[in-house]
Amino acid sequence: MKSPRKLTKRLDLDTMLDLAFSLFAQAAGGAAAPAPEAGGGGFASMQPLILMGVTLFLMWFILLRPAQKQEKERKKQIYFIKRGDDVTFAGGILGTVAGIKEKTPGTPGDGDEITVKVLDSKLRILRSSIYAITPASEESKEPVTA
């Protein structure tokens, strides 16, 4: 009778590589190497899948989730833009918001037209082309008296 230790033998890396190469050889029409003896099955056969799932979750949690939170905050700022805010466009142009014309009054959206003052000229842009916003400070609103 076999010992319980041999029945629960886990597949090591060499055994998994041999199995993968034999499967590729069979798919290509070549002679197949003998399949390794895999005792137990069950949890041992699910370990690579579980490891891949944990790795994908960690990648999402470390890389993608912070980027999604940052994008959500940026969109929130863009929807609550007001006259006098300094903006940066996706192309790198800097300007100050001079007016906002919403497609549907009272409902901010990506297609809203915003008039931006850049030096001595005014540009009409879409709300969706704004990259960053610097809210107008209280000091810049007060007129300068000399």
Secondary structure, DSSP 8 states (H G I E B T S, - for coil): ---HHHHT----HHHHHHHHHHHHHHHHT----------S-THHHHHHHHHHHHHHHHHIIIIIHHHHHHHHHHHHHHHT--TT-EEEETTS-EEEEEEEE-SBTTB--TT-EEEEEETTEEEEEEGGGEEEEE---HHHHS----
